[in-house]
């Protein structure tokens, strides 16, 4: 999408800041292209169309089979 997480920056912090209109520009890495704000919706759509996003959606769409859980697992 044109952004780069700097070394020593936590992924969670980076993702929070890269979706912020105030902080996003500092992570722009495509020096040959002008920066343009990318909305959260655009990030979400890009992730969902990426092979990892499609695979994750496919995996979580299958209901959990409670019969396969460990007997000592919490039920609440």
mmJSON file of the N, C-alpha and C atoms, coordinates in Angstrom:
{"data_MODEL":{"atom_site":{
"group_PDB":["ATOM","ATOM","ATOM","ATOM","ATOM","ATOM","ATOM","ATOM","ATOM","ATOM","ATOM","ATOM","ATOM","ATOM","ATOM","ATOM","ATOM","ATOM","ATOM","ATOM","ATOM","ATOM","ATOM","ATOM","ATOM","ATOM","ATOM","ATOM","ATOM","ATOM","ATOM","ATOM","ATOM","ATOM","ATOM","ATOM","ATOM","ATOM","ATOM","ATOM","ATOM","ATOM","ATOM","ATOM","ATOM","ATOM","ATOM","ATOM","ATOM","ATOM","ATOM","ATOM","ATOM","ATOM","ATOM","ATOM","ATOM","ATOM","ATOM","ATOM","ATOM","ATOM","ATOM","ATOM","ATOM","ATOM","ATOM","ATOM","ATOM","ATOM","ATOM","ATOM","ATOM","ATOM","ATOM","ATOM","ATOM","ATOM","ATOM","ATOM","ATOM","ATOM","ATOM","ATOM","ATOM","ATOM","ATOM","ATOM","ATOM","ATOM","ATOM","ATOM","ATOM","ATOM","ATOM","ATOM","ATOM","ATOM","ATOM","ATOM","ATOM","ATOM","ATOM","ATOM","ATOM","ATOM","ATOM","ATOM","ATOM","ATOM","ATOM","ATOM","ATOM","ATOM","ATOM","ATOM","ATOM","ATOM","ATOM","ATOM","ATOM","ATOM","ATOM","ATOM","ATOM","ATOM","ATOM","ATOM","ATOM","ATOM","ATOM","ATOM","ATOM","ATOM","ATOM","ATOM","ATOM","ATOM","ATOM","ATOM","ATOM","ATOM","ATOM","ATOM","ATOM","ATOM","ATOM","ATOM","ATOM","ATOM","ATOM","ATOM","ATOM","ATOM","ATOM","ATOM","ATOM","ATOM","ATOM","ATOM","ATOM","ATOM","ATOM","ATOM","ATOM","ATOM","ATOM","ATOM","ATOM","ATOM","ATOM","ATOM","ATOM","ATOM","ATOM","ATOM","ATOM","ATOM","ATOM","ATOM","ATOM","ATOM","ATOM","ATOM","ATOM","ATOM","ATOM","ATOM","ATOM","ATOM","ATOM","ATOM","ATOM","ATOM","ATOM","ATOM","ATOM","ATOM","ATOM","ATOM","ATOM","ATOM","ATOM","ATOM","ATOM","ATOM","ATOM","ATOM","ATOM","ATOM","ATOM","ATOM","ATOM","ATOM","ATOM","ATOM","ATOM","ATOM","ATOM","ATOM","ATOM","ATOM","ATOM","ATOM","ATOM","ATOM","ATOM","ATOM"],
"id":[1,2,3,4,5,6,7,8,9,10,11,12,13,14,15,16,17,18,19,20,21,22,23,24,25,26,27,28,29,30,31,32,33,34,35,36,37,38,39,40,41,42,43,44,45,46,47,48,49,50,51,52,53,54,55,56,57,58,59,60,61,62,63,64,65,66,67,68,69,70,71,72,73,74,75,76,77,78,79,80,81,82,83,84,85,86,87,88,89,90,91,92,93,94,95,96,97,98,99,100,101,102,103,104,105,106,107,108,109,110,111,112,113,114,115,116,117,118,119,120,121,122,123,124,125,126,127,128,129,130,131,132,133,134,135,136,137,138,139,140,141,142,143,144,145,146,147,148,149,150,151,152,153,154,155,156,157,158,159,160,161,162,163,164,165,166,167,168,169,170,171,172,173,174,175,176,177,178,179,180,181,182,183,184,185,186,187,188,189,190,191,192,193,194,195,196,197,198,199,200,201,202,203,204,205,206,207,208,209,210,211,212,213,214,215,216,217,218,219,220,221,222,223,224,225,226,227,228],
"type_symbol":["N","C","C","N","C","C","N","C","C","N","C","C","N","C","C","N","C","C","N","C","C","N","C","C","N","C","C","N","C","C","N","C","C","N","C","C","N","C","C","N","C","C","N","C","C","N","C","C","N","C","C","N","C","C","N","C","C","N","C","C","N","C","C","N","C","C","N","C","C","N","C","C","N","C","C","N","C","C","N","C","C","N","C","C","N","C","C","N","C","C","N","C","C","N","C","C","N","C","C","N","C","C","N","C","C","N","C","C","N","C","C","N","C","C","N","C","C","N","C","C","N","C","C","N","C","C","N","C","C","N","C","C","N","C","C","N","C","C","N","C","C","N","C","C","N","C","C","N","C","C","N","C","C","N","C","C","N","C","C","N","C","C","N","C","C","N","C","C","N","C","C","N","C","C","N","C","C","N","C","C","N","C","C","N","C","C","N","C","C","N","C","C","N","C","C","N","C","C","N","C","C","N","C","C","N","C","C","N","C","C","N","C","C","N","C","C","N","C","C","N","C","C","N","C","C","N","C","C"],
"label_atom_id":["N","CA","C","N","CA","C","N","CA","C","N","CA","C","N","CA","C","N","CA","C","N","CA","C","N","CA","C","N","CA","C","N","CA","C","N","CA","C","N","CA","C","N","CA","C","N","CA","C","N","CA","C","N","CA","C","N","CA","C","N","CA","C","N","CA","C","N","CA","C","N","CA","C","N","CA","C","N","CA","C","N","CA","C","N","CA","C","N","CA","C","N","CA","C","N","CA","C","N","CA","C","N","CA","C","N","CA","C","N","CA","C","N","CA","C","N","CA","C","N","CA","C","N","CA","C","N","CA","C","N","CA","C","N","CA","C","N","CA","C","N","CA","C","N","CA","C","N","CA","C","N","CA","C","N","CA","C","N","CA","C","N","CA","C","N","CA","C","N","CA","C","N","CA","C","N","CA","C","N","CA","C","N","CA","C","N","CA","C","N","CA","C","N","CA","C","N","CA","C","N","CA","C","N","CA","C","N","CA","C","N","CA","C","N","CA","C","N","CA","C","N","CA","C","N","CA","C","N","CA","C","N","CA","C","N","CA","C","N","CA","C","N","CA","C","N","CA","C","N","CA","C","N","CA","C","N","CA","C","N","CA","C","N","CA","C"],
"label_alt_id":[null,null,null,null,null,null,null,null,null,null,null,null,null,null,null,null,null,null,null,null,null,null,null,null,null,null,null,null,null,null,null,null,null,null,null,null,null,null,null,null,null,null,null,null,null,null,null,null,null,null,null,null,null,null,null,null,null,null,null,null,null,null,null,null,null,null,null,null,null,null,null,null,null,null,null,null,null,null,null,null,null,null,null,null,null,null,null,null,null,null,null,null,null,null,null,null,null,null,null,null,null,null,null,null,null,null,null,null,null,null,null,null,null,null,null,null,null,null,null,null,null,null,null,null,null,null,null,null,null,null,null,null,null,null,null,null,null,null,null,null,null,null,null,null,null,null,null,null,null,null,null,null,null,null,null,null,null,null,null,null,null,null,null,null,null,null,null,null,null,null,null,null,null,null,null,null,null,null,null,null,null,null,null,null,null,null,null,null,null,null,null,null,null,null,null,null,null,null,null,null,null,null,null,null,null,null,null,null,null,null,null,null,null,null,null,null,null,null,null,null,null,null,null,null,null,null,null,null],
"label_comp_id":["UNK","UNK","UNK","UNK","UNK","UNK","UNK","UNK","UNK","UNK","UNK","UNK","UNK","UNK","UNK","UNK","UNK","UNK","UNK","UNK","UNK","UNK","UNK","UNK","UNK","UNK","UNK","UNK","UNK","UNK","UNK","UNK","UNK","UNK","UNK","UNK","UNK","UNK","UNK","UNK","UNK","UNK","UNK","UNK","UNK","UNK","UNK","UNK","UNK","UNK","UNK","UNK","UNK","UNK","UNK","UNK","UNK","UNK","UNK","UNK","UNK","UNK","UNK","UNK","UNK","UNK","UNK","UNK","UNK","UNK","UNK","UNK","UNK","UNK","UNK","UNK","UNK","UNK","UNK","UNK","UNK","UNK","UNK","UNK","UNK","UNK","UNK","UNK","UNK","UNK","UNK","UNK","UNK","UNK","UNK","UNK","UNK","UNK","UNK","UNK","UNK","UNK","UNK","UNK","UNK","UNK","UNK","UNK","UNK","UNK","UNK","UNK","UNK","UNK","UNK","UNK","UNK","UNK","UNK","UNK","UNK","UNK","UNK","UNK","UNK","UNK","UNK","UNK","UNK","UNK","UNK","UNK","UNK","UNK","UNK","UNK","UNK","UNK","UNK","UNK","UNK","UNK","UNK","UNK","UNK","UNK","UNK","UNK","UNK","UNK","UNK","UNK","UNK","UNK","UNK","UNK","UNK","UNK","UNK","UNK","UNK","UNK","UNK","UNK","UNK","UNK","UNK","UNK","UNK","UNK","UNK","UNK","UNK","UNK","UNK","UNK","UNK","UNK","UNK","UNK","UNK","UNK","UNK","UNK","UNK","UNK","UNK","UNK","UNK","UNK","UNK","UNK","UNK","UNK","UNK","UNK","UNK","UNK","UNK","UNK","UNK","UNK","UNK","UNK","UNK","UNK","UNK","UNK","UNK","UNK","UNK","UNK","UNK","UNK","UNK","UNK","UNK","UNK","UNK","UNK","UNK","UNK","UNK","UNK","UNK","UNK","UNK","UNK"],
"label_asym_id":["A","A","A","A","A","A","A","A","A","A","A","A","A","A","A","A","A","A","A","A","A","A","A","A","A","A","A","A","A","A","A","A","A","A","A","A","A","A","A","A","A","A","A","A","A","A","A","A","A","A","A","A","A","A","A","A","A","A","A","A","A","A","A","A","A","A","A","A","A","A","A","A","A","A","A","A","A","A","A","A","A","A","A","A","A","A","A","A","A","A","A","A","A","A","A","A","A","A","A","A","A","A","A","A","A","A","A","A","A","A","A","A","A","A","A","A","A","A","A","A","A","A","A","A","A","A","A","A","A","A","A","A","A","A","A","A","A","A","A","A","A","A","A","A","A","A","A","A","A","A","A","A","A","A","A","A","A","A","A","A","A","A","A","A","A","A","A","A","A","A","A","A","A","A","A","A","A","A","A","A","A","A","A","A","A","A","A","A","A","A","A","A","A","A","A","A","A","A","A","A","A","A","A","A","A","A","A","A","A","A","A","A","A","A","A","A","A","A","A","A","A","A","A","A","A","A","A","A"],
"label_entity_id":["1","1","1","1","1","1","1","1","1","1","1","1","1","1","1","1","1","1","1","1","1","1","1","1","1","1","1","1","1","1","1","1","1","1","1","1","1","1","1","1","1","1","1","1","1","1","1","1","1","1","1","1","1","1","1","1","1","1","1","1","1","1","1","1","1","1","1","1","1","1","1","1","1","1","1","1","1","1","1","1","1","1","1","1","1","1","1","1","1","1","1","1","1","1","1","1","1","1","1","1","1","1","1","1","1","1","1","1","1","1","1","1","1","1","1","1","1","1","1","1","1","1","1","1","1","1","1","1","1","1","1","1","1","1","1","1","1","1","1","1","1","1","1","1","1","1","1","1","1","1","1","1","1","1","1","1","1","1","1","1","1","1","1","1","1","1","1","1","1","1","1","1","1","1","1","1","1","1","1","1","1","1","1","1","1","1","1","1","1","1","1","1","1","1","1","1","1","1","1","1","1","1","1","1","1","1","1","1","1","1","1","1","1","1","1","1","1","1","1","1","1","1","1","1","1","1","1","1"],
"label_seq_id":[1,1,1,2,2,2,3,3,3,4,4,4,5,5,5,6,6,6,7,7,7,8,8,8,9,9,9,10,10,10,11,11,11,12,12,12,13,13,13,14,14,14,15,15,15,16,16,16,17,17,17,18,18,18,19,19,19,20,20,20,21,21,21,22,22,22,23,23,23,24,24,24,25,25,25,26,26,26,27,27,27,28,28,28,29,29,29,30,30,30,31,31,31,32,32,32,33,33,33,34,34,34,35,35,35,36,36,36,37,37,37,38,38,38,39,39,39,40,40,40,41,41,41,42,42,42,43,43,43,44,44,44,45,45,45,46,46,46,47,47,47,48,48,48,49,49,49,50,50,50,51,51,51,52,52,52,53,53,53,54,54,54,55,55,55,56,56,56,57,57,57,58,58,58,59,59,59,60,60,60,61,61,61,62,62,62,63,63,63,64,64,64,65,65,65,66,66,66,67,67,67,68,68,68,69,69,69,70,70,70,71,71,71,72,72,72,73,73,73,74,74,74,75,75,75,76,76,76],
"pdbx_PDB_ins_code":[null,null,null,null,null,null,null,null,null,null,null,null,null,null,null,null,null,null,null,null,null,null,null,null,null,null,null,null,null,null,null,null,null,null,null,null,null,null,null,null,null,null,null,null,null,null,null,null,null,null,null,null,null,null,null,null,null,null,null,null,null,null,null,null,null,null,null,null,null,null,null,null,null,null,null,null,null,null,null,null,null,null,null,null,null,null,null,null,null,null,null,null,null,null,null,null,null,null,null,null,null,null,null,null,null,null,null,null,null,null,null,null,null,null,null,null,null,null,null,null,null,null,null,null,null,null,null,null,null,null,null,null,null,null,null,null,null,null,null,null,null,null,null,null,null,null,null,null,null,null,null,null,null,null,null,null,null,null,null,null,null,null,null,null,null,null,null,null,null,null,null,null,null,null,null,null,null,null,null,null,null,null,null,null,null,null,null,null,null,null,null,null,null,null,null,null,null,null,null,null,null,null,null,null,null,null,null,null,null,null,null,null,null,null,null,null,null,null,null,null,null,null,null,null,null,null,null,null],
"Cartn_x":[0.828,0.0,0.867,2.185,3.077,3.634,3.388,3.864,4.864,5.782,6.802,6.879,6.871,7.009,8.493,8.886,10.302,10.821,12.127,12.739,12.482,12.369,12.164,10.771,9.877,8.497,7.629,6.843,5.955,4.891,4.553,3.563,2.216,1.801,0.505,0.492,1.573,1.657,1.663,2.421,2.479,1.093,0.378,-0.944,-1.922,-1.816,-2.682,-2.367,-1.094,-0.691,-0.869,-0.66,-0.765,-2.225,-3.161,-4.566,-5.075,-4.197,-4.555,-4.228,-5.182,-4.959,-3.812,-3.676,-2.636,-1.232,-1.104,0.211,0.632,-0.26,0.008,1.156,1.236,2.209,3.659,3.987,5.373,5.856,4.945,5.316,5.313,5.027,4.999,6.397,6.518,7.841,8.076,7.072,7.227,7.652,8.938,9.472,9.214,8.97,8.721,7.256,6.398,4.978,4.551,3.652,3.185,2.31,2.434,1.624,0.171,-0.72,-2.15,-2.748,-3.577,-4.16,-4.923,-4.72,-5.414,-6.338,-7.608,-8.596,-8.557,-9.162,-9.266,-10.034,-11.079,-11.866,-10.999,-10.137,-9.248,-8.259,-7.728,-6.844,-7.586,-8.804,-9.588,-9.896,-10.292,-10.597,-9.357,-8.219,-6.97,-6.592,-6.743,-6.421,-7.347,-8.632,-9.595,-9.4,-8.816,-8.564,-7.204,-6.343,-5.026,-5.195,-4.313,-4.488,-4.537,-3.81,-3.839,-5.198,-5.723,-7.042,-8.139,-8.052,-9.054,-8.988,-7.76,-7.593,-8.116,-7.828,-8.309,-9.834,-10.445,-11.905,-12.499,-11.854,-12.312,-12.218,-11.119,-10.914,-11.896,-12.141,-13.024,-14.505,-14.821,-16.225,-16.74,-15.827,-16.217,-16.516,-17.726,-18.074,-17.153,-16.874,-16.021,-16.76,-16.107,-16.679,-16.342,-17.306,-17.081,-16.719,-17.059,-16.723,-15.225,-14.488,-13.038,-12.262,-12.96,-12.257,-11.853,-10.852,-10.349,-11.382,-11.535,-12.553,-12.315,-11.062,-10.762,-10.908,-11.259,-11.404,-12.585,-12.453,-13.549,-14.717,-15.9,-17.085,-17.752,-17.317,-17.961,-17.144],
"Cartn_y":[-1.195,0.0,1.251,1.05,2.206,2.68,1.931,2.325,1.298,1.759,0.866,1.057,-0.066,-0.042,0.095,1.156,1.352,0.291,0.055,-0.846,-0.276,-1.147,-0.787,-0.2,-0.288,0.175,-1.067,-1.13,-2.269,-2.3,-3.502,-3.649,-3.068,-3.314,-2.795,-1.268,-0.646,0.819,1.344,0.67,1.08,1.027,-0.069,-0.207,0.842,1.163,2.219,3.561,3.866,5.168,5.273,4.183,4.245,4.397,4.127,4.348,5.697,6.461,7.778,8.859,9.715,10.795,11.705,11.895,12.768,12.167,10.845,10.205,9.451,9.182,8.289,8.727,9.987,10.476,10.149,10.067,9.805,8.412,7.514,6.145,5.902,6.924,6.781,6.43,5.365,4.912,5.014,5.305,5.396,6.816,7.03,8.37,8.833,7.893,8.239,8.598,8.445,8.756,9.716,10.632,11.562,10.825,11.237,10.644,11.06,10.124,10.4,9.568,10.183,9.497,8.254,7.154,5.892,5.664,5.503,5.35,3.944,3.804,2.498,1.538,2.02,1.187,0.661,1.514,1.082,0.025,0.201,-0.809,-2.135,-2.08,-3.294,-4.012,-3.263,-3.869,-4.506,-3.836,-4.385,-5.668,-5.681,-6.883,-8.034,-7.748,-8.794,-9.355,-8.585,-9.09,-9.778,-9.614,-10.245,-11.713,-12.585,-14.025,-14.377,-13.679,-13.963,-13.578,-12.437,-12.009,-12.954,-13.432,-14.386,-15.69,-16.167,-17.419,-17.27,-16.145,-15.903,-15.86,-15.182,-15.118,-16.504,-17.297,-18.67,-19.502,-19.359,-20.138,-19.754,-18.473,-18.064,-18.182,-18.484,-18.656,-20.047,-20.955,-22.309,-22.276,-22.667,-22.65,-23.578,-23.185,-23.982,-25.226,-26.366,-27.636,-27.847,-27.619,-27.711,-29.117,-30.132,-31.501,-31.763,-30.909,-31.068,-30.288,-29.569,-28.798,-29.708,-29.289,-30.063,-30.049,-31.168,-31.233,-30.221,-29.825,-28.877,-27.422,-27.213,-25.842,-25.152,-23.868,-23.09,-23.055,-23.118,-23.118,-21.758,-20.798,-19.482,-18.5],
"Cartn_z":[0.0,0.0,0.0,0.099,0.028,1.349,2.416,3.736,4.252,5.088,5.634,7.143,7.835,9.286,9.612,10.298,10.62,11.589,11.525,12.494,13.884,14.835,16.241,16.52,15.552,15.747,15.886,16.927,17.102,16.016,15.572,14.498,14.909,16.141,16.604,16.584,17.058,17.041,15.612,14.754,13.347,12.712,12.917,12.306,12.827,14.11,14.648,14.009,13.881,13.359,11.849,11.127,9.669,9.219,10.111,9.772,10.273,10.902,11.418,10.391,10.115,9.149,9.586,10.887,11.433,11.297,11.463,11.524,10.264,9.358,8.239,7.328,7.013,6.018,6.365,7.647,8.047,7.649,7.338,6.978,5.467,4.694,3.24,2.746,1.952,1.52,0.02,-0.759,-2.217,-2.599,-2.593,-2.866,-4.297,-5.212,-6.609,-6.875,-5.863,-6.01,-4.909,-5.23,-4.194,-3.171,-1.92,-0.854,-1.009,-0.765,-0.734,0.396,1.232,2.386,1.957,2.686,2.454,3.645,3.379,4.447,5.042,6.208,6.86,5.953,5.306,4.394,3.256,2.705,1.629,2.122,3.342,3.927,4.075,4.619,4.857,3.548,2.527,1.228,0.611,0.736,0.201,0.929,2.256,3.024,2.649,2.522,2.196,0.793,-0.106,-1.455,-1.571,-0.562,-0.528,-0.136,-0.619,-0.382,1.112,1.949,3.389,3.974,3.564,4.035,3.593,2.346,1.849,2.631,2.907,3.651,5.083,5.716,7.075,7.12,6.166,6.095,5.928,5.094,4.862,6.146,6.872,8.099,9.205,9.384,10.487,10.141,8.901,8.538,8.899,9.247,9.664,11.159,11.568,12.996,13.809,15.034,15.917,16.37,16.286,16.716,18.189,19.065,20.509,20.957,20.177,20.566,20.5,19.818,19.687,20.74,21.618,22.638,23.796,24.521,25.649,26.774,27.452,28.529,29.66,29.866,30.943,30.495,29.246,28.743,29.408,29.635,30.217,29.254,29.76,28.905,28.82,29.647,29.617,28.832],
"occupancy":[1.0,1.0,1.0,1.0,1.0,1.0,1.0,1.0,1.0,1.0,1.0,1.0,1.0,1.0,1.0,1.0,1.0,1.0,1.0,1.0,1.0,1.0,1.0,1.0,1.0,1.0,1.0,1.0,1.0,1.0,1.0,1.0,1.0,1.0,1.0,1.0,1.0,1.0,1.0,1.0,1.0,1.0,1.0,1.0,1.0,1.0,1.0,1.0,1.0,1.0,1.0,1.0,1.0,1.0,1.0,1.0,1.0,1.0,1.0,1.0,1.0,1.0,1.0,1.0,1.0,1.0,1.0,1.0,1.0,1.0,1.0,1.0,1.0,1.0,1.0,1.0,1.0,1.0,1.0,1.0,1.0,1.0,1.0,1.0,1.0,1.0,1.0,1.0,1.0,1.0,1.0,1.0,1.0,1.0,1.0,1.0,1.0,1.0,1.0,1.0,1.0,1.0,1.0,1.0,1.0,1.0,1.0,1.0,1.0,1.0,1.0,1.0,1.0,1.0,1.0,1.0,1.0,1.0,1.0,1.0,1.0,1.0,1.0,1.0,1.0,1.0,1.0,1.0,1.0,1.0,1.0,1.0,1.0,1.0,1.0,1.0,1.0,1.0,1.0,1.0,1.0,1.0,1.0,1.0,1.0,1.0,1.0,1.0,1.0,1.0,1.0,1.0,1.0,1.0,1.0,1.0,1.0,1.0,1.0,1.0,1.0,1.0,1.0,1.0,1.0,1.0,1.0,1.0,1.0,1.0,1.0,1.0,1.0,1.0,1.0,1.0,1.0,1.0,1.0,1.0,1.0,1.0,1.0,1.0,1.0,1.0,1.0,1.0,1.0,1.0,1.0,1.0,1.0,1.0,1.0,1.0,1.0,1.0,1.0,1.0,1.0,1.0,1.0,1.0,1.0,1.0,1.0,1.0,1.0,1.0,1.0,1.0,1.0,1.0,1.0,1.0,1.0,1.0,1.0,1.0,1.0,1.0,1.0,1.0,1.0,1.0,1.0,1.0],
"B_iso_or_equiv":[0.0,0.0,0.0,0.0,0.0,0.0,0.0,0.0,0.0,0.0,0.0,0.0,0.0,0.0,0.0,0.0,0.0,0.0,0.0,0.0,0.0,0.0,0.0,0.0,0.0,0.0,0.0,0.0,0.0,0.0,0.0,0.0,0.0,0.0,0.0,0.0,0.0,0.0,0.0,0.0,0.0,0.0,0.0,0.0,0.0,0.0,0.0,0.0,0.0,0.0,0.0,0.0,0.0,0.0,0.0,0.0,0.0,0.0,0.0,0.0,0.0,0.0,0.0,0.0,0.0,0.0,0.0,0.0,0.0,0.0,0.0,0.0,0.0,0.0,0.0,0.0,0.0,0.0,0.0,0.0,0.0,0.0,0.0,0.0,0.0,0.0,0.0,0.0,0.0,0.0,0.0,0.0,0.0,0.0,0.0,0.0,0.0,0.0,0.0,0.0,0.0,0.0,0.0,0.0,0.0,0.0,0.0,0.0,0.0,0.0,0.0,0.0,0.0,0.0,0.0,0.0,0.0,0.0,0.0,0.0,0.0,0.0,0.0,0.0,0.0,0.0,0.0,0.0,0.0,0.0,0.0,0.0,0.0,0.0,0.0,0.0,0.0,0.0,0.0,0.0,0.0,0.0,0.0,0.0,0.0,0.0,0.0,0.0,0.0,0.0,0.0,0.0,0.0,0.0,0.0,0.0,0.0,0.0,0.0,0.0,0.0,0.0,0.0,0.0,0.0,0.0,0.0,0.0,0.0,0.0,0.0,0.0,0.0,0.0,0.0,0.0,0.0,0.0,0.0,0.0,0.0,0.0,0.0,0.0,0.0,0.0,0.0,0.0,0.0,0.0,0.0,0.0,0.0,0.0,0.0,0.0,0.0,0.0,0.0,0.0,0.0,0.0,0.0,0.0,0.0,0.0,0.0,0.0,0.0,0.0,0.0,0.0,0.0,0.0,0.0,0.0,0.0,0.0,0.0,0.0,0.0,0.0,0.0,0.0,0.0,0.0,0.0,0.0],
"pdbx_formal_charge":[null,null,null,null,null,null,null,null,null,null,null,null,null,null,null,null,null,null,null,null,null,null,null,null,null,null,null,null,null,null,null,null,null,null,null,null,null,null,null,null,null,null,null,null,null,null,null,null,null,null,null,null,null,null,null,null,null,null,null,null,null,null,null,null,null,null,null,null,null,null,null,null,null,null,null,null,null,null,null,null,null,null,null,null,null,null,null,null,null,null,null,null,null,null,null,null,null,null,null,null,null,null,null,null,null,null,null,null,null,null,null,null,null,null,null,null,null,null,null,null,null,null,null,null,null,null,null,null,null,null,null,null,null,null,null,null,null,null,null,null,null,null,null,null,null,null,null,null,null,null,null,null,null,null,null,null,null,null,null,null,null,null,null,null,null,null,null,null,null,null,null,null,null,null,null,null,null,null,null,null,null,null,null,null,null,null,null,null,null,null,null,null,null,null,null,null,null,null,null,null,null,null,null,null,null,null,null,null,null,null,null,null,null,null,null,null,null,null,null,null,null,null,null,null,null,null,null,null],
"auth_seq_id":[1,1,1,2,2,2,3,3,3,4,4,4,5,5,5,6,6,6,7,7,7,8,8,8,9,9,9,10,10,10,11,11,11,12,12,12,13,13,13,14,14,14,15,15,15,16,16,16,17,17,17,18,18,18,19,19,19,20,20,20,21,21,21,22,22,22,23,23,23,24,24,24,25,25,25,26,26,26,27,27,27,28,28,28,29,29,29,30,30,30,31,31,31,32,32,32,33,33,33,34,34,34,35,35,35,36,36,36,37,37,37,38,38,38,39,39,39,40,40,40,41,41,41,42,42,42,43,43,43,44,44,44,45,45,45,46,46,46,47,47,47,48,48,48,49,49,49,50,50,50,51,51,51,52,52,52,53,53,53,54,54,54,55,55,55,56,56,56,57,57,57,58,58,58,59,59,59,60,60,60,61,61,61,62,62,62,63,63,63,64,64,64,65,65,65,66,66,66,67,67,67,68,68,68,69,69,69,70,70,70,71,71,71,72,72,72,73,73,73,74,74,74,75,75,75,76,76,76],
"auth_comp_id":["UNK","UNK","UNK","UNK","UNK","UNK","UNK","UNK","UNK","UNK","UNK","UNK","UNK","UNK","UNK","UNK","UNK","UNK","UNK","UNK","UNK","UNK","UNK","UNK","UNK","UNK","UNK","UNK","UNK","UNK","UNK","UNK","UNK","UNK","UNK","UNK","UNK","UNK","UNK","UNK","UNK","UNK","UNK","UNK","UNK","UNK","UNK","UNK","UNK","UNK","UNK","UNK","UNK","UNK","UNK","UNK","UNK","UNK","UNK","UNK","UNK","UNK","UNK","UNK","UNK","UNK","UNK","UNK","UNK","UNK","UNK","UNK","UNK","UNK","UNK","UNK","UNK","UNK","UNK","UNK","UNK","UNK","UNK","UNK","UNK","UNK","UNK","UNK","UNK","UNK","UNK","UNK","UNK","UNK","UNK","UNK","UNK","UNK","UNK","UNK","UNK","UNK","UNK","UNK","UNK","UNK","UNK","UNK","UNK","UNK","UNK","UNK","UNK","UNK","UNK","UNK","UNK","UNK","UNK","UNK","UNK","UNK","UNK","UNK","UNK","UNK","UNK","UNK","UNK","UNK","UNK","UNK","UNK","UNK","UNK","UNK","UNK","UNK","UNK","UNK","UNK","UNK","UNK","UNK","UNK","UNK","UNK","UNK","UNK","UNK","UNK","UNK","UNK","UNK","UNK","UNK","UNK","UNK","UNK","UNK","UNK","UNK","UNK","UNK","UNK","UNK","UNK","UNK","UNK","UNK","UNK","UNK","UNK","UNK","UNK","UNK","UNK","UNK","UNK","UNK","UNK","UNK","UNK","UNK","UNK","UNK","UNK","UNK","UNK","UNK","UNK","UNK","UNK","UNK","UNK","UNK","UNK","UNK","UNK","UNK","UNK","UNK","UNK","UNK","UNK","UNK","UNK","UNK","UNK","UNK","UNK","UNK","UNK","UNK","UNK","UNK","UNK","UNK","UNK","UNK","UNK","UNK","UNK","UNK","UNK","UNK","UNK","UNK"],
"auth_asym_id":["A","A","A","A","A","A","A","A","A","A","A","A","A","A","A","A","A","A","A","A","A","A","A","A","A","A","A","A","A","A","A","A","A","A","A","A","A","A","A","A","A","A","A","A","A","A","A","A","A","A","A","A","A","A","A","A","A","A","A","A","A","A","A","A","A","A","A","A","A","A","A","A","A","A","A","A","A","A","A","A","A","A","A","A","A","A","A","A","A","A","A","A","A","A","A","A","A","A","A","A","A","A","A","A","A","A","A","A","A","A","A","A","A","A","A","A","A","A","A","A","A","A","A","A","A","A","A","A","A","A","A","A","A","A","A","A","A","A","A","A","A","A","A","A","A","A","A","A","A","A","A","A","A","A","A","A","A","A","A","A","A","A","A","A","A","A","A","A","A","A","A","A","A","A","A","A","A","A","A","A","A","A","A","A","A","A","A","A","A","A","A","A","A","A","A","A","A","A","A","A","A","A","A","A","A","A","A","A","A","A","A","A","A","A","A","A","A","A","A","A","A","A","A","A","A","A","A","A"],
"auth_atom_id":["N","CA","C","N","CA","C","N","CA","C","N","CA","C","N","CA","C","N","CA","C","N","CA","C","N","CA","C","N","CA","C","N","CA","C","N","CA","C","N","CA","C","N","CA","C","N","CA","C","N","CA","C","N","CA","C","N","CA","C","N","CA","C","N","CA","C","N","CA","C","N","CA","C","N","CA","C","N","CA","C","N","CA","C","N","CA","C","N","CA","C","N","CA","C","N","CA","C","N","CA","C","N","CA","C","N","CA","C","N","CA","C","N","CA","C","N","CA","C","N","CA","C","N","CA","C","N","CA","C","N","CA","C","N","CA","C","N","CA","C","N","CA","C","N","CA","C","N","CA","C","N","CA","C","N","CA","C","N","CA","C","N","CA","C","N","CA","C","N","CA","C","N","CA","C","N","CA","C","N","CA","C","N","CA","C","N","CA","C","N","CA","C","N","CA","C","N","CA","C","N","CA","C","N","CA","C","N","CA","C","N","CA","C","N","CA","C","N","CA","C","N","CA","C","N","CA","C","N","CA","C","N","CA","C","N","CA","C","N","CA","C","N","CA","C","N","CA","C","N","CA","C","N","CA","C","N","CA","C","N","CA","C","N","CA","C"],
"pdbx_PDB_model_num":[1,1,1,1,1,1,1,1,1,1,1,1,1,1,1,1,1,1,1,1,1,1,1,1,1,1,1,1,1,1,1,1,1,1,1,1,1,1,1,1,1,1,1,1,1,1,1,1,1,1,1,1,1,1,1,1,1,1,1,1,1,1,1,1,1,1,1,1,1,1,1,1,1,1,1,1,1,1,1,1,1,1,1,1,1,1,1,1,1,1,1,1,1,1,1,1,1,1,1,1,1,1,1,1,1,1,1,1,1,1,1,1,1,1,1,1,1,1,1,1,1,1,1,1,1,1,1,1,1,1,1,1,1,1,1,1,1,1,1,1,1,1,1,1,1,1,1,1,1,1,1,1,1,1,1,1,1,1,1,1,1,1,1,1,1,1,1,1,1,1,1,1,1,1,1,1,1,1,1,1,1,1,1,1,1,1,1,1,1,1,1,1,1,1,1,1,1,1,1,1,1,1,1,1,1,1,1,1,1,1,1,1,1,1,1,1,1,1,1,1,1,1,1,1,1,1,1,1]
}}}
